[in-house]
Amino acid sequence: MKNNGTSPITFAATASGNAPFTRTHTLALSAGSVTVPAGGSATLDATVTLTSANAGTQTAFNEVAGVITLTPGLGQNNDVT
């Protein structure tokens, strides 16, 4: 994420799998929040985990999906949510 503003901004971060549309899996984030410094950038790692049994075969098209939601702190990001 990049912050072009003049103040740091903190986001609450949540993740969820996109069931029932994909194979059973988990989606985990490296942190529950991230602060992006003024004029700077920050990263947030996401890890998708699924078992080999849920992955299917190499001949089939299989996918997993999830949703990452970043919610700005109150009074930050011009209160855009």
Secondary structure, DSSP 8 states (H G I E B T S, - for coil): -B--SSS-EEEEEEEEE-TTSS-S-EEEES-SEEEE-TT-B----EEEE--HHHH--TTS-----EEEEEEE-TT-GGG--
